[in-house]
C-alpha cells in the first residue's frame, strides 16, 4: 500500500525546528512493508492544507498527518481533514474528561480551558487514538479505499502514538504487508564513479534486493533494500549482495548503518588482536574520546597523551628538540615523532597523533588556520597526512579527530599482512 506523510506547521517551513517525524514514520512504515511514496510539508494555512490533503488522498492509499491537533486557533489539521473527508466534527465528552484528568495530574493547580476542550472534537466515524504522552488524541478515518490518519506533532507524542495506537491499528486493519529492510554501506576511500564502475553490473541487474548509491559529505553510501514477508527473509536476501559488495570493495574502509569510523577501527583491532594509543595536540583529547565512545574499547585502547605544549611533546613523547626547532610543532616530522612516541609510551601496536592550528589565530600564509598533520605509527612504519580543514576552532578539531581515526583504519587495511 502507498503512503504519503504530511507534516504540518509553519515552524517547519521557517526552519525553526527539524522535521524528525517524516524520517521516523518512513522507517517504521517500511519495516511493516508499506511504501512511503511522498513527504509533504504544509504551513498553518487552511486553503493550502486542504489542497495538500486532497492531492495526497488522490495519489496514496493512506495519508498520515502530524501536527495541528493542539488547542490553539493555529491547530487546524482535524478541521481541514474532516472537511476533505466530508464529515462533521463531533464533541466527545469522554475525551474531554480524559484530557481534564491529564491536565489535573500534570498541573494540579490548573483547570481545563475552553480551547483545550476543542481537542475533544473528533471527525464523525473516526477511530480515536488516546494519547499516553500528551493531551491531543489522534484519529483514523476510513472512507472507501482511503485512510486519513492524524497524529500529534511533538515527536515524543507522535512516536508513542504510532507505536501504541497506529501500528496495532494498521496490522489489525490491513494485515501483513510484508517487510522492507535496508542496509547502508558507507565507503570512505573510493569515489562515486569508481564505486559505480565496480558495481555497474549489479545495479543494472537488480530486482530484489535493489541497490542505490548516494554521495555524502566525506563518504559514498550504497543502500541495499529487500522486500520479503519477514525481517529475517529480507535480511537473508540482502546478505549475498552485501558479501559480494564487500568482496568487490576489498580493503576499502566500510561502515554499516549507524556504525562510526571509531567502531570500525575497534572492530578491526579486535579481529587482529591489536592495541592502539594516541598523542594529541590540536585535537585536545577528541581522538581518544571518539575511540572510547565505542563500548568495549578498553579491550584495545591504551590511552592518549595530551601534549599540547612543546615541552610535553619532548618530555612525554620524546619528540626531538632539533625537530621542533627546524620544522616547528606543526609539521609532518613532529606528527611522525609524536606517533612513534605514543607507541613507545603505551607499548601499543598502533598509535595516532595530531598536531595543527585549530584557530582562530596562529595561522600564516605558509601554515594557515585549519592545517593539521596526522601521524600513524604501526608495524609497517610511520606515515603522515596533511589536511587543511574549514570551519571554526570546534569544527577543525572535530574534523581532524574524525579523519585521524579514519587514517588509522586506512593504515590497518593497507599495511597489515594479507590473511
C-alpha positions as CSV (number, residue, x, y, z in Angstrom):
1,X,0.0,0.0,0.0
2,X,1.1,3.5,-0.8
3,X,1.5,6.1,2.0
4,X,2.0,9.8,2.0
5,X,3.3,11.6,5.1
6,X,2.1,15.2,5.6
7,X,3.8,17.2,8.3
8,X,2.0,20.4,9.2
9,X,3.2,23.6,10.9
10,X,4.7,26.9,9.6
11,X,7.6,26.4,12.1
12,X,8.8,23.5,9.8
13,X,8.8,25.7,6.7
14,X,10.6,28.5,8.6
15,X,13.3,26.2,9.6
16,X,12.7,26.8,13.3
17,X,12.6,23.0,14.1
18,X,14.0,19.9,12.4
19,X,11.4,17.6,10.7
20,X,12.1,14.3,12.6
21,X,8.6,12.9,12.1
22,X,8.8,12.1,8.4
23,X,12.0,10.2,8.8
24,X,10.7,8.2,11.8
25,X,7.4,7.3,10.1
26,X,9.1,6.3,6.9
27,X,11.5,4.0,8.6
28,X,8.8,2.4,10.8
29,X,6.3,2.0,7.9
30,X,8.9,0.5,5.6
31,X,9.5,-2.1,8.3
32,X,5.8,-3.1,8.1
33,X,6.0,-3.3,4.3
34,X,4.3,-0.1,3.4
35,X,5.7,2.0,0.6
36,X,6.1,5.7,1.5
37,X,6.0,7.5,-1.8
38,X,5.7,11.2,-0.8
39,X,6.7,13.5,2.0
40,X,4.8,16.8,2.1
41,X,5.1,19.8,4.5
42,X,2.5,22.4,4.7
43,X,2.1,25.5,6.9
44,X,-0.8,26.6,9.0
45,X,-2.9,27.9,6.1
46,X,-6.4,26.4,5.6
47,X,-6.5,26.7,1.8
48,X,-3.1,25.3,1.2
49,X,-3.6,22.5,3.8
50,X,-6.9,21.5,2.2
51,X,-5.2,21.3,-1.3
52,X,-2.3,19.2,0.1
53,X,-4.7,16.7,1.7
54,X,-6.9,16.4,-1.3
55,X,-3.9,15.8,-3.6
56,X,-2.4,13.3,-1.1
57,X,-5.6,11.3,-0.9
58,X,-5.7,11.1,-4.7
59,X,-2.3,9.5,-5.0
60,X,-1.9,7.4,-1.9
61,X,-3.9,4.8,-0.1
62,X,-3.0,6.1,3.3
63,X,-2.3,9.7,4.3
64,X,-0.7,10.3,7.7
65,X,-0.5,13.8,9.1
66,X,1.5,15.0,12.1
67,X,0.8,18.2,13.9
68,X,-2.0,20.7,14.3
69,X,-4.0,18.7,16.9
70,X,-3.5,21.1,19.8
71,X,-5.9,23.5,21.5
72,X,-5.0,26.8,19.7
73,X,-6.5,28.5,16.7
74,X,-3.5,27.5,14.6
75,X,-4.2,23.8,15.2
76,X,-6.5,23.1,12.2
77,X,-5.5,19.7,10.9
78,X,-8.5,17.9,12.2
79,X,-10.9,20.6,11.0
80,X,-9.4,20.5,7.4
81,X,-9.2,16.8,7.4
82,X,-12.9,16.4,8.3
83,X,-13.8,18.9,5.6
84,X,-11.8,17.0,3.0
85,X,-13.4,13.6,4.0
86,X,-16.8,15.2,4.0
87,X,-17.8,14.5,7.7
88,X,-18.6,16.8,10.6
89,X,-16.7,17.2,13.8
90,X,-18.4,15.7,16.9
91,X,-17.8,16.5,20.5
92,X,-16.8,13.6,22.7
93,X,-17.4,14.1,26.4
94,X,-15.3,11.1,27.5
95,X,-12.3,12.5,25.6
96,X,-12.7,15.9,27.3
97,X,-12.8,14.1,30.6
98,X,-9.6,12.2,29.8
99,X,-7.9,15.5,28.8
100,X,-9.0,17.0,32.0
101,X,-7.6,14.2,34.0
102,X,-4.3,14.5,32.2
103,X,-4.2,18.3,32.9
104,X,-5.0,17.7,36.6
105,X,-2.4,15.0,37.0
106,X,0.4,17.1,35.5
107,X,-0.8,20.6,36.6
108,X,-2.9,20.2,39.8
109,X,-3.4,24.0,40.1
110,X,-5.0,24.3,36.6
111,X,-8.4,23.7,35.2
112,X,-9.4,22.5,31.7
113,X,-9.7,25.6,29.4
114,X,-12.3,26.1,26.7
115,X,-9.7,25.8,23.9
116,X,-8.4,22.6,25.4
117,X,-11.9,21.2,25.0
118,X,-11.5,21.7,21.3
119,X,-9.3,18.7,21.3
120,X,-12.3,16.6,22.0
121,X,-13.9,17.5,18.7
122,X,-13.4,14.3,16.5
123,X,-14.3,13.6,12.9
124,X,-17.5,11.6,12.8
125,X,-16.9,7.9,12.4
126,X,-13.2,8.1,13.2
127,X,-11.3,5.7,15.4
128,X,-9.9,7.6,18.3
129,X,-6.2,7.1,19.4
130,X,-5.8,8.1,23.0
131,X,-2.6,9.9,23.8
132,X,-0.5,8.4,26.6
133,X,2.2,11.0,26.2
134,X,0.1,14.2,26.0
135,X,-3.4,15.6,25.6
136,X,-4.2,15.7,21.9
137,X,-5.9,12.4,20.7
138,X,-5.1,11.1,17.2
139,X,-7.7,9.7,14.8
140,X,-8.0,7.3,11.9
141,X,-10.9,7.8,9.4
142,X,-11.5,5.4,6.6
143,X,-13.7,6.3,3.7
144,X,-13.9,3.9,0.8
145,X,-10.4,2.7,-0.1
146,X,-8.7,5.7,1.5
147,X,-7.5,6.2,5.1
148,X,-6.7,9.6,6.7
149,X,-4.7,9.4,9.9
150,X,-4.0,12.4,12.2
151,X,-1.1,12.1,14.7
152,X,0.2,14.8,17.1
153,X,3.2,16.9,16.1
154,X,5.6,16.7,19.1
155,X,8.0,13.9,18.3
156,X,7.7,12.1,21.6
157,X,3.9,12.1,21.4
158,X,3.9,11.1,17.8
159,X,6.2,8.2,18.3
160,X,4.3,7.0,21.3
161,X,1.0,7.1,19.4
162,X,2.5,5.4,16.4
163,X,3.9,2.5,18.4
164,X,1.0,2.0,20.8
165,X,-2.0,3.0,18.6
166,X,-1.4,3.4,14.9
167,X,0.9,0.4,14.4
168,X,-1.5,-2.1,16.0
169,X,-4.4,-0.5,14.1
170,X,-2.7,-0.9,10.7
171,X,-1.8,-4.6,11.4
172,X,-5.3,-5.2,12.6
173,X,-7.0,-3.5,9.7
174,X,-4.8,-4.4,6.8
175,X,-2.9,-7.5,7.9
176,X,0.7,-8.1,6.9
177,X,2.2,-6.0,4.2
178,X,5.5,-7.9,4.3
179,X,8.7,-6.3,5.4
180,X,11.1,-3.8,3.8
181,X,14.6,-3.8,5.1
182,X,17.6,-1.6,4.1
183,X,21.3,-1.9,4.8
184,X,23.5,1.1,4.4
185,X,27.2,0.7,3.5
186,X,29.4,3.8,3.8
187,X,32.6,3.8,1.8
188,X,35.1,6.4,2.8
189,X,38.1,6.0,0.4
190,X,36.6,5.4,-3.0
191,X,34.9,8.0,-5.3
192,X,31.4,7.6,-6.5
193,X,32.4,7.0,-10.2
194,X,35.0,4.3,-9.1
195,X,32.4,2.5,-7.0
196,X,29.8,2.6,-9.7
197,X,32.2,1.1,-12.2
198,X,32.8,-1.8,-9.8
199,X,29.1,-2.3,-9.2
200,X,27.5,-1.4,-12.5
201,X,26.5,-5.0,-13.5
202,X,24.8,-5.4,-10.1
203,X,23.0,-2.1,-10.4
204,X,21.8,-2.9,-14.0
205,X,20.6,-6.4,-13.0
206,X,18.9,-5.5,-9.7
207,X,15.4,-6.6,-8.9
208,X,15.0,-7.7,-5.3
209,X,17.2,-6.6,-3.5
210,X,17.7,-3.2,-5.1
211,X,20.8,-1.1,-5.0
212,X,21.1,2.7,-4.8
213,X,24.2,5.0,-4.4
214,X,24.4,8.4,-2.8
215,X,27.3,10.9,-2.5
216,X,27.5,12.1,1.1
217,X,29.9,14.5,2.8
218,X,33.1,12.5,3.3
219,X,31.8,9.2,2.0
220,X,29.7,7.4,-0.6
221,X,26.7,5.4,0.7
222,X,25.4,2.3,-1.0
223,X,21.9,1.2,0.0
224,X,20.7,-2.4,-0.3
225,X,16.9,-2.8,0.1
226,X,15.0,-6.0,0.1
227,X,11.2,-6.7,0.4
228,X,10.0,-10.0,1.9
229,X,7.4,-11.4,4.2
230,X,9.6,-11.2,7.3
231,X,12.6,-9.3,8.5
232,X,14.6,-12.5,8.6
233,X,13.7,-13.3,5.0
234,X,14.6,-9.7,3.9
235,X,18.0,-9.9,5.6
236,X,18.7,-13.3,4.0
237,X,18.0,-11.8,0.6
238,X,20.4,-8.9,1.3
239,X,23.3,-10.9,2.7
240,X,24.7,-12.4,-0.5
241,X,24.6,-8.9,-2.1
242,X,26.4,-7.5,1.0
243,X,29.1,-10.2,0.8
244,X,29.5,-9.5,-3.0
245,X,29.9,-5.8,-2.4
246,X,32.4,-6.3,0.4
247,X,34.4,-8.6,-1.9
248,X,34.5,-6.1,-4.7
249,X,35.3,-3.3,-2.3
250,X,38.2,-5.3,-0.7
251,X,40.2,-3.3,1.7
252,X,38.0,-0.2,1.4
253,X,37.0,1.5,4.7
254,X,33.4,0.5,5.1
255,X,30.9,1.0,7.9
256,X,27.3,-0.2,8.1
257,X,24.2,1.8,9.0
258,X,24.9,3.9,12.1
259,X,28.4,2.4,12.8
260,X,31.0,5.0,13.3
261,X,34.6,5.1,11.9
262,X,35.8,4.6,15.5
263,X,33.6,1.5,15.8
264,X,35.1,0.1,12.5
265,X,38.6,0.8,14.0
266,X,37.7,-1.2,17.1
267,X,36.3,-4.0,15.0
268,X,39.5,-4.4,13.0
269,X,41.7,-4.1,16.1
270,X,39.8,-6.8,17.9
271,X,39.9,-9.1,14.8
272,X,43.7,-8.6,14.6
273,X,44.2,-8.6,18.4
274,X,46.0,-5.3,18.3
275,X,46.0,-2.2,20.6
276,X,46.0,1.5,19.8
277,X,47.1,4.7,21.6
278,X,47.1,8.4,20.7
279,X,49.2,11.6,21.2
280,X,47.1,14.7,20.7
281,X,48.0,18.4,20.4
282,X,45.4,20.4,18.4
283,X,42.5,17.9,19.0
284,X,42.9,18.1,22.8
285,X,41.7,14.5,23.5
286,X,39.0,14.2,20.9
287,X,40.6,11.2,19.2
288,X,40.6,9.3,22.5
289,X,37.1,10.5,23.1
290,X,35.9,9.1,19.7
291,X,37.6,5.8,20.3
292,X,36.2,5.4,23.8
293,X,32.7,6.3,22.7
294,X,32.6,2.7,21.5
295,X,31.5,0.2,24.1
296,X,34.2,-2.3,24.9
297,X,37.1,-0.1,23.7
298,X,39.0,-0.9,26.8
299,X,39.9,-4.1,25.1
300,X,42.2,-2.3,22.6
301,X,42.6,1.4,23.6
302,X,45.5,2.0,26.0
303,X,45.4,5.8,26.4
304,X,46.0,9.2,24.9
305,X,48.8,11.7,25.8
306,X,47.5,15.3,25.6
307,X,50.8,17.0,24.8
308,X,49.6,20.5,23.9
309,X,52.8,22.4,24.6
310,X,56.2,21.6,23.1
311,X,57.8,20.9,26.4
312,X,55.4,18.0,26.9
313,X,56.0,16.8,23.4
314,X,59.7,16.5,24.3
315,X,59.3,15.2,27.9
316,X,56.5,12.7,27.5
317,X,56.7,11.6,23.9
318,X,60.4,12.1,23.2
319,X,60.0,14.5,20.3
320,X,63.4,15.8,19.4
321,X,64.1,19.5,20.2
322,X,66.0,19.7,16.9
323,X,62.9,18.6,15.1
324,X,60.8,21.2,16.8
325,X,63.4,23.9,16.2
326,X,63.8,23.0,12.5
327,X,60.3,22.2,11.5
328,X,58.1,23.6,14.3
329,X,55.4,21.7,16.2
330,X,53.0,21.9,13.2
331,X,54.8,19.6,10.7
332,X,54.8,16.1,9.4
333,X,58.1,15.5,11.2
334,X,56.6,16.3,14.5
335,X,53.5,14.3,13.9
336,X,55.6,11.3,13.0
337,X,57.7,11.6,16.2
338,X,54.6,12.1,18.3
339,X,53.0,8.9,16.9
340,X,56.3,7.0,17.5
341,X,56.5,8.4,21.0
342,X,52.9,7.4,21.8
343,X,53.6,3.9,20.6
344,X,56.7,3.6,22.8
345,X,55.0,5.2,25.8
346,X,52.0,2.9,25.9
347,X,53.5,-0.2,24.2
348,X,50.7,-0.2,21.7
349,X,50.7,-1.9,18.3
350,X,49.3,1.3,16.6
351,X,49.4,5.0,17.5
352,X,47.7,8.1,16.2
353,X,49.0,11.6,16.5
354,X,47.6,15.1,15.7
355,X,49.2,18.5,15.6
356,X,48.0,21.6,13.9
357,X,46.4,25.1,14.0
358,X,42.8,25.0,15.1
359,X,42.5,28.8,15.1
360,X,41.1,31.3,15.1
361,X,44.5,32.8,15.4
362,X,48.0,31.5,14.9
363,X,47.9,30.9,11.2
364,X,50.1,32.3,8.5
365,X,50.4,32.2,4.7
366,X,52.6,29.1,4.8
367,X,50.6,27.5,7.6
368,X,47.0,28.6,7.6
369,X,44.4,28.1,10.2
370,X,42.9,24.6,9.8
371,X,46.3,23.0,8.9
372,X,46.6,19.6,10.7
373,X,49.2,16.9,10.4
374,X,48.2,13.4,11.4
375,X,50.7,10.6,12.1
376,X,50.1,6.9,12.2
377,X,52.8,4.6,13.6
378,X,52.5,0.8,13.4
379,X,54.2,-2.4,12.5
380,X,54.9,-1.3,8.9
381,X,56.4,2.0,9.8
382,X,55.1,5.6,10.2
383,X,53.1,7.6,7.8
384,X,51.8,11.2,8.0
385,X,48.9,13.1,6.3
386,X,48.5,16.8,5.7
387,X,45.0,18.3,5.7
388,X,43.5,21.8,5.8
389,X,40.1,21.8,7.4
390,X,37.4,24.5,7.0
391,X,35.3,25.9,9.8
392,X,35.8,27.4,13.2
393,X,38.0,26.1,16.0
394,X,35.5,23.5,17.2
395,X,34.8,22.3,13.6
396,X,38.5,22.0,12.8
397,X,39.1,19.9,15.9
398,X,36.1,17.7,15.2
399,X,37.1,17.1,11.6
400,X,40.7,16.5,12.4
401,X,39.9,13.9,15.1
402,X,37.4,12.1,12.9
403,X,39.9,12.0,10.0
404,X,42.7,10.8,12.2
405,X,40.6,7.7,13.2
406,X,39.9,7.1,9.5
407,X,43.7,7.3,8.7
408,X,44.2,4.6,11.4
409,X,41.7,2.4,9.7
410,X,43.3,3.1,6.3
411,X,46.7,2.1,7.7
412,X,45.4,-1.2,9.0
413,X,43.7,-2.0,5.7
414,X,46.8,-1.1,3.6
415,X,49.7,-2.1,5.8
416,X,48.7,-5.2,7.8
417,X,49.7,-8.6,6.3
418,X,47.3,-10.4,4.0
419,X,45.2,-13.0,5.8
